[in-house]
Each structure stands twice: as C-alpha cells, then as structure tokens.
C-alpha cells in the first residue's frame, strides 16, 4: 500500500489497477447506475467501482490530496475521463489543467498523464474500449 503522499501505482496503460480487466462482462439487461451510490459506498481511494460491457471497460477512480496518481501512459486506447466528484488537476504531456465535477476530457492514446486532487476527494469515471488484461509486474 502506498504511504502518505506517495503516488498510487499504475501500470502502463491504465488507471490504478483498472479492475474492469479482470471482471466478466455484465448481463445483457442494462440498468442505470448511480454515481451518488458508487461514491457514497466508500471513502476509499483507487478504483472504487468497475464494470465491463461487451466493448467497454468502465472504472470510477478516487484520490485524495495525499494519494495522487503518478505519470503514466496508455499506449493502446483513447480514454474518456468524466469528473464525478471534487476538483483536481490533470497533467497531460506536461500541461496541467484544472479539472472539476461535471467536466470531461478525452486523453489520446500514447499521452502521458497524471492526476492530483485539490479537494478532499477527487473522483472520475474512465471509459475506454476493452483491451487485454494487465498482468502483474
């Protein structure tokens, strides 16, 4: 586990331990999912919810000011990030952007990115086409 002020570890290609890669696809009957329900279910950090559809991997990731996500790249997929709670900074290829609830960005494959919280908790949804599972390093 990361110590205080230590970045959350990420492997090449995904948010911190993108759990959707190890989950089976969801049943054929889709139903709405509540961000409020996901966010209220835990005060934790890292990937707090994941789901895989036939084509997509979805994750909700949360961080706090003392648990940023260090710079990493996804060389295989563009990734949509939608902020669902709080505020923070996303740095893409060395350029920092303020990023707050209700905003989204598409990070192109190959871009280097990092995330840091500027509010008590900063959470976002990631969405990208499926890719092979990440193997332990």
N, C-alpha and C positions, 0 to 999 in steps of 0.2 A: 504494500500500500504506500502511496506517495506521502511524504511528510509535509508538514505545513510549508506553504509557499513553493512546493515542488510541482512542476507541471504534471498533469495527468499524462501517462504514457500512451502513445498512439503508434500503431504500426503503419507502414507505408500503405496508403490507400483508404484509410477510414478514420472516422471519429473514434474516440477512445472505446476500444473493444466493441465495435459495431455488432451488436448481438444478433441482428437480423440474419447474419450469415450462417448461424447455427440453428435457426428455427425453421420448422417446416412451413410451407405455405398455409395461409389461413383458409378456412372453409369457403365454399362457393357463395355463401349468403353474406354479403357485406352489410354492415350496420354502422351508423355514425359513431365516432369516437370522440370523447370529450377531453380537450386539453386540460380543462379545470380538474377533471377527475384524475388524469395522469399526474398533474402537478401536485394535487393535494394528497396523493397516495404515498409520497415520500418527501423527506427533506434531504435526501441523498444527492450525491454528485456522480458524474459519469453518465453512462447510458442508463436512463431510468425507465425506458419503455422501448420495445422493438416489435416490429411486425414485418412479415414478408408476404407479398402477394405473388401472383404468377410472374410478374415482370419487375416488381419494385422491392427495394429494401427501405424501410422507414424506421427512424430512431428518434427519440426525444432524448437530448443530452443536456445535462445541467452542470454548471460550475459555480464556484464562489470566488471571491477575490483572491483567496489564498490557494486556489486549485485551478490555475489556467490550463489550457491545452496548448502544448508547445507546437512549434512549427512542424508541419508535415505536408505531404503531397499525396494526392490521389491521382495516379498516372493512368487509371483505367476509365473513369467516369466523370462527367459533369455532375455537380451536386447542388441541389436546391436547398438553401437554409432559410427557415422561416422562424423569426424570433417569437416565442410564445409567452415569455416572462422576463421582466427586468431589462437591464441595459448592459452593454459591454462594448468591446472593441474587437473587430475582426481585422486582421492584418493579412493582406493578400499580396504576395510578391513584394513585400517590404512597404506597402502603402496601407496605413491604418485608417479605418473608417469607424465612426460611431455607429452603433447598431442597437436598435431598441424594439420592444414588443410591437408587433404589427408590421414590421419591415421584413423584407426578404431580399436575397441575393442569389445569383447562380454563380458558383465558383467553377471555372472551367477546369477540365482535367489537366493535370500537369502543374497547376498553380500551387505555390507553397502558401499555406495559411496557418494562422494561429488564432486563438480566441482567449479573451480575458474579460472577466466580469468587472463592472464598475458599480453594480448594485449588489444587494445582499445575496441574491441568486439570479443567475442568467441562464435561461433555457431556450433551446431551439429545436425545431424539427428538421431532420435531414431526410432527403428523399433522393434516391438515385436508382438507375437500372441495376438489377441484380448483377452480382459478379461472383466468382468462385470464393469459397470461404477463406478467411485469413488463417494462416497456420501459425501456431505458437512459435515465437522466436527463440 
